[in-house]
Amino acid sequence: MQEKVRIRLSVSWPEARRLLPRKVAQAAESRLYLADGVLPETVLFPVLEFDAGDPLLPMFLEAAQSPRKGRWGRAFLAPSDAPLLQEAFHFRVYDTADLLEYPLVQLTVSHVLALTRPLSQYYHADIAWTPECHSCGQVLLTQTSPLRLADPWPDKCDIAETDNYELLVSNKLKEIWQATLLTDEVVFQEAATRGTELPIWQVKPQFILPVAIPPTSVASLDNCAACGRPLTVTVRQFHPDKPTHEMDAYLHVNPASVPPGNLWQTDILQGRLRLPRRLLEKHMHNPEPSFVRTGRPFWVISHQLLKLFQQHHFQGWTGKPIRMIK
């Protein structure tokens, strides 16, 4: 297990280099997240990742929160009015061996693949108004047709997610899963792909896993002005003394409430849960935006499925423990 800190800045990387102490910026550039073929000079929304014990981390955080201070060797520059630091997110990275100690694991996939548009070819959408409130509501999607991927299936990938939050697995993973574990609680549906010899499968869990709130830390980012219900939520822990610092939150589950099976979707989502009336009315006249999910589900796998992932070296995923309560 490794302790990590992911930092987001509020200005482009060229601007950050101008405002940060030269030695700090030069040393931190190696921690900058860069997609393939992208140069630091072109990064508009910088994300840097540090080991929690990296001696550069406290220097970078201090400089990013109070840029252009004279004591850093740039006395001719006045302090900046706005800090460069947008967010510092503290989290842990687990090895598979670490995760095998836990009965349930939250699954995160590395690859996100786009669905062929329009999304209306796959779903039926219903608008459900919030009970006793006509100012907000939800869009409920029912899948009616098999999915079609706009992107080819990535090399060395066994599990992925669509950009509309549907779970996909390779044919190899599906066959081993079906041969080793009971699969009555999931449905495999073939998805159409380009340039892939073997079929790709969508996996749809049939049971919902209840999450205990509290102790699961769920924060409301904004609420309906009329009824006060949350519109947007996040599963994060905010540092009480540092508004820009957040800590990774863990899902908590009561063992007695776990349904049978090896794969579940939780009963909570992260993101936009409800929409205000003005947006829902627009969707009623232009339904296509209604098919874009604004809330991300959490996927949870059993210890048995995790062992299968480890034994067959399935790729394209990471995980973290689910905390069990009594």
TATAFEN-V281097 format. One record per pair of residues at least 12 apart in sequence whose ideal C-beta (glycine too) atoms are under 10 Angstrom apart, sorted by the first residue. I is the first residue (numbers start at 1). J is the second residue. Records with the same first field share a line. If there is no record, write none. Layout:
I = J / J
This chain:
1 = 92 / 93 / 94 / 95 / 97 / 98 / 99 / 320 / 321
2 = 51 / 52 / 53 / 91 / 92 / 93 / 94 / 95 / 98
3 = 50 / 51 / 52 / 53 / 54 / 90 / 91 / 92 / 93
4 = 49 / 50 / 51 / 52 / 54 / 89 / 90 / 91 / 92 / 93 / 248
5 = 31 / 48 / 49 / 50 / 51 / 52 / 53 / 54 / 57 / 60 / 61 / 88 / 89 / 90 / 91 / 245 / 247
6 = 31 / 33 / 47 / 48 / 49 / 50 / 87 / 88 / 89 / 90 / 91 / 246 / 248
7 = 28 / 31 / 32 / 33 / 46 / 47 / 48 / 49 / 50 / 57 / 60 / 61 / 64 / 84 / 85 / 86 / 87 / 88 / 89 / 244
8 = 33 / 45 / 46 / 47 / 48 / 84 / 85 / 86 / 87 / 88 / 89 / 244
9 = 32 / 43 / 45 / 46 / 47 / 48 / 64 / 83 / 84 / 85 / 86 / 87
10 = 45 / 46 / 64 / 82 / 83 / 84 / 85 / 86 / 87 / 244
11 = 44 / 45 / 46 / 64 / 67 / 80 / 82 / 84 / 86
12 = 40 / 41 / 42 / 43 / 44 / 45 / 46
13 = 25 / 28 / 29 / 32 / 34 / 39 / 40 / 41 / 42 / 43 / 44 / 45 / 46 / 47 / 48
14 = 40 / 41 / 42 / 43 / 44 / 46
15 = 44 / 46 / 67 / 84
16 = 28 / 29 / 32 / 40 / 43 / 46 / 48 / 63 / 64 / 67 / 84
17 = 29 / 40 / 41 / 46
18 = 67 / 68 / 77
19 = 63 / 64 / 67 / 68 / 74 / 77 / 80 / 82 / 83 / 84
20 = 59 / 60 / 63 / 64 / 67 / 68 / 72 / 74 / 84
21 = 59 / 60 / 62 / 63 / 67 / 68 / 69 / 71 / 72 / 73 / 74
22 = 72 / 73 / 74
23 = 56 / 59 / 63 / 72 / 73
24 = 56 / 59 / 60 / 62 / 63 / 64 / 67 / 72
25 = 40 / 60 / 63
27 = 54 / 55 / 56 / 59 / 60
28 = 46 / 48 / 50 / 54 / 56 / 57 / 59 / 60 / 63 / 64
29 = 43 / 46 / 48
30 = 48 / 56
31 = 46 / 47 / 48 / 49 / 50 / 51 / 54 / 56 / 57 / 60
32 = 46 / 47 / 48 / 49
33 = 45 / 46 / 47 / 48 / 49
34 = 46 / 47
45 = 86
46 = 84 / 86
47 = 86 / 87 / 89
48 = 60 / 64 / 88
49 = 89 / 91 / 93
50 = 88
51 = 93
52 = 90 / 91 / 92
57 = 88
59 = 72
60 = 84 / 85 / 88
61 = 85 / 88 / 242 / 244 / 245
62 = 85
63 = 83 / 84 / 85
64 = 83 / 84 / 85 / 86 / 88 / 244
65 = 83 / 84 / 85 / 88 / 242 / 244
66 = 79 / 80 / 83 / 84 / 85
67 = 79 / 80 / 81 / 82 / 83 / 84 / 85
68 = 80 / 81 / 84
83 = 244
85 = 242 / 244 / 245
86 = 244
87 = 243 / 244 / 245 / 246
88 = 239 / 242 / 244 / 245 / 246 / 247
89 = 236 / 244 / 245 / 246 / 247 / 248
90 = 237 / 239 / 245 / 246 / 247 / 248
91 = 246 / 247 / 248 / 249 / 320
92 = 247 / 248 / 250 / 320 / 321
93 = 318 / 319 / 320
94 = 318 / 319 / 320 / 321
95 = 310 / 318 / 319
96 = 306 / 307 / 309 / 310 / 311 / 313 / 317 / 318 / 319
97 = 310
98 = 319 / 320 / 321
99 = 301 / 303 / 306 / 307 / 309 / 310 / 318 / 319 / 320 / 321 / 322
100 = 303 / 306 / 307 / 310
101 = 303 / 321
102 = 303 / 306 / 319 / 320 / 321 / 322 / 323 / 324
103 = 253 / 255 / 258 / 302 / 303 / 304 / 306 / 321 / 322 / 324
104 = 209 / 251 / 253 / 255 / 258 / 262 / 264 / 300 / 301 / 302 / 303 / 305 / 306 / 319 / 321 / 322 / 323 / 324
105 = 299 / 300 / 301 / 302 / 303 / 305 / 306 / 309 / 317 / 318 / 319 / 320 / 321 / 322
106 = 235 / 250 / 251 / 253 / 266 / 298 / 299 / 300 / 301 / 318 / 319 / 320 / 321 / 322 / 323
107 = 159 / 161 / 167 / 263 / 264 / 298 / 299 / 300 / 301 / 305 / 306 / 309 / 317 / 318 / 319 / 320
108 = 161 / 298 / 299 / 317 / 318 / 319 / 320
109 = 157 / 158 / 159 / 160 / 161 / 167 / 168 / 169 / 299 / 316 / 317 / 318
110 = 154 / 157 / 159 / 160 / 161 / 315 / 316 / 317 / 318
111 = 151 / 153 / 154 / 156 / 157 / 158 / 159 / 160 / 161 / 162 / 168 / 315 / 316 / 317
112 = 151 / 160 / 161 / 162 / 163 / 164 / 165
113 = 147 / 149 / 150 / 151 / 152 / 153 / 154 / 157 / 160 / 161 / 162 / 163 / 166 / 168 / 191 / 193 / 200
114 = 149 / 150 / 151 / 162 / 163 / 164
115 = 147 / 148 / 149 / 150 / 151 / 162 / 163 / 164 / 166 / 191 / 291
116 = 147 / 148 / 149 / 150 / 151 / 192 / 194
117 = 148 / 150 / 288 / 291
118 = 287 / 288 / 291
119 = 141 / 147 / 162 / 163 / 164 / 287 / 288 / 289 / 290 / 291 / 292 / 293
120 = 144 / 145 / 287 / 288 / 290 / 291
121 = 144 / 145 / 146 / 147 / 148 / 291
122 = 141 / 142 / 143 / 144 / 145 / 146 / 147 / 148 / 162 / 164 / 166 / 191 / 291
123 = 139 / 140 / 141 / 142 / 143 / 144 / 145 / 147 / 164 / 287 / 290 / 291 / 292 / 293
124 = 140 / 141 / 142 / 143 / 144 / 145 / 287 / 291
125 = 139 / 140 / 141 / 142 / 283 / 284 / 287 / 288 / 289 / 290 / 291
126 = 138 / 139 / 140 / 141 / 142 / 290
127 = 139 / 140 / 275 / 280 / 281 / 283 / 284 / 287 / 290
128 = 140 / 274 / 280
129 = 274 / 277 / 280
130 = 224 / 226 / 227 / 229 / 273 / 274 / 275 / 277
131 = 227 / 229
132 = 226 / 227 / 229
133 = 224 / 226 / 227 / 228 / 229 / 274 / 277
134 = 226 / 227 / 277
135 = 224 / 225 / 226 / 227 / 229 / 274 / 276 / 277 / 278 / 280
136 = 223 / 224 / 225 / 226 / 227 / 229 / 230 / 231 / 273 / 274 / 275 / 276 / 277 / 279 / 280
137 = 224 / 274 / 275 / 276 / 277 / 279 / 280 / 281 / 283
138 = 272 / 273 / 274 / 275 / 280 / 294 / 295
139 = 272 / 274 / 275 / 279 / 280 / 283 / 287 / 289 / 290 / 291 / 292 / 293 / 294 / 295
140 = 290
141 = 164 / 165 / 290 / 291 / 292 / 293
143 = 164 / 166 / 189 / 202 / 204
145 = 189
146 = 189 / 190 / 191 / 192 / 202
147 = 162 / 164 / 166 / 168 / 189 / 190 / 191 / 192 / 193 / 200 / 201 / 202
148 = 191 / 192 / 193 / 194
149 = 162 / 163 / 168 / 191 / 192 / 193 / 194 / 196 / 200
150 = 162 / 163 / 193 / 194
151 = 163 / 193 / 194 / 195
152 = 193 / 194 / 195 / 196 / 200
153 = 168 / 170 / 171 / 191 / 193 / 194 / 195 / 196 / 197 / 198 / 199 / 200
154 = 170 / 196 / 315 / 316
155 = 315
156 = 315 / 316
157 = 169 / 170 / 173 / 200 / 314 / 315 / 316 / 317
158 = 170 / 171 / 172 / 173 / 174 / 176 / 309 / 312 / 313 / 314 / 315 / 316 / 317
159 = 173 / 203 / 299 / 301 / 309 / 314 / 315 / 316 / 317
160 = 200 / 316 / 317
161 = 296 / 297 / 299 / 316 / 317
162 = 191 / 202 / 293
163 = 292 / 293
164 = 291 / 292 / 293
165 = 265 / 269 / 271 / 292 / 293 / 294 / 295 / 296 / 297 / 299
166 = 189 / 191 / 202 / 203 / 204 / 293 / 297
167 = 186 / 201 / 202 / 203 / 204 / 205 / 263 / 265 / 297 / 299
168 = 189 / 191 / 193 / 200 / 201 / 202 / 203 / 316
169 = 186 / 188 / 191 / 200 / 201 / 202 / 203 / 263 / 314 / 316
170 = 196 / 198 / 199 / 200 / 201 / 314 / 315 / 316
171 = 188 / 190 / 196 / 197 / 198 / 199 / 200 / 201
172 = 198 / 312 / 314
173 = 201 / 203 / 305 / 308 / 309 / 312 / 314 / 315 / 316
174 = 186 / 188 / 190 / 198 / 199 / 200 / 201 / 202 / 203
175 = 188 / 198 / 201
176 = 308 / 309 / 311 / 312 / 314
177 = 201 / 203 / 262 / 263 / 305 / 308 / 309 / 312 / 314
178 = 201
179 = 308
180 = 262 / 304 / 305 / 307 / 308 / 311 / 312
181 = 261 / 262 / 263 / 302 / 304 / 305 / 307 / 308
182 = 260 / 261 / 262 / 304
183 = 203 / 261 / 262 / 263
184 = 206 / 260 / 261
185 = 205 / 206 / 207 / 259 / 260 / 261 / 262 / 263 / 264
186 = 201 / 203 / 204 / 205 / 206 / 207 / 261 / 262 / 263 / 264
187 = 201 / 202 / 203 / 204 / 205 / 206
188 = 201 / 202 / 203 / 204
189 = 201 / 202 / 203 / 204
190 = 202
203 = 263 / 299
204 = 263 / 265
205 = 259 / 261 / 262 / 263 / 264 / 265 / 297 / 299 / 300 / 301
206 = 259 / 260 / 261 / 263 / 264 / 265
207 = 258 / 259 / 260 / 261 / 263 / 264 / 265
208 = 259 / 264 / 265 / 266 / 267 / 268 / 297
209 = 251 / 253 / 257 / 258 / 259 / 261 / 263 / 264 / 265 / 266 / 267 / 268 / 298 / 299 / 300 / 322
210 = 253 / 254 / 256 / 257 / 258 / 259 / 264 / 266 / 267 / 268
211 = 235 / 251 / 252 / 253 / 254 / 257 / 266 / 267 / 268 / 298 / 300 / 322
212 = 251 / 252 / 253 / 254 / 257 / 323 / 324 / 325
213 = 235 / 251 / 252 / 267 / 268
214 = 252 / 325
215 = 249 / 250 / 251 / 252 / 323 / 325
216 = 235 / 237 / 249 / 250 / 251 / 252 / 253 / 266 / 268 / 322 / 323 / 325
217 = 234 / 235 / 236 / 237 / 238 / 247 / 248 / 249 / 250 / 251 / 252
218 = 230 / 233 / 234 / 235 / 236 / 237 / 249 / 251 / 268 / 270
219 = 232 / 233 / 234 / 235 / 236 / 237 / 238 / 246 / 249
220 = 232 / 233 / 234 / 273
221 = 233 / 234 / 236 / 271 / 272
222 = 272 / 274 / 276
223 = 274
224 = 274 / 275 / 276 / 277
225 = 276
226 = 276 / 277
227 = 274
229 = 273 / 274
230 = 272 / 273 / 274
231 = 272 / 273 / 274 / 275 / 276 / 294
232 = 270 / 271 / 272 / 273 / 274 / 275 / 294 / 295
233 = 268 / 269 / 270 / 271 / 272 / 273 / 274 / 295
234 = 246 / 249 / 270 / 271
235 = 248 / 249 / 250 / 251 / 266 / 268 / 269 / 270 / 296 / 298
236 = 248 / 249 / 270
237 = 249 / 250
248 = 320
249 = 270 / 323
250 = 320 / 321 / 322 / 323
251 = 266 / 268 / 298 / 300 / 320 / 321 / 322 / 323
252 = 322 / 323 / 324 / 325
253 = 266 / 300 / 322 / 323 / 324 / 325
254 = 324 / 325 / 326
255 = 324 / 325 / 326
256 = 325 / 326
257 = 325
258 = 300 / 302 / 322 / 324
260 = 302
261 = 300 / 301 / 302 / 304 / 305
262 = 300 / 301 / 302 / 303 / 304 / 305 / 306 / 308
263 = 299 / 300 / 301 / 302 / 305
264 = 297 / 298 / 299 / 300 / 301 / 302
265 = 297 / 298 / 299 / 300
266 = 297 / 298 / 299 / 300 / 322
267 = 297 / 298
268 = 295 / 297 / 298
269 = 293 / 294 / 295 / 296 / 297 / 298
270 = 295 / 296 / 297 / 298
271 = 293 / 294 / 295 / 296 / 297
272 = 293 / 294 / 295 / 296
273 = 294 / 295
274 = 294 / 295
275 = 289 / 290 / 294
279 = 294
298 = 322
299 = 317 / 319
300 = 319 / 322
301 = 317 / 319 / 322
306 = 319
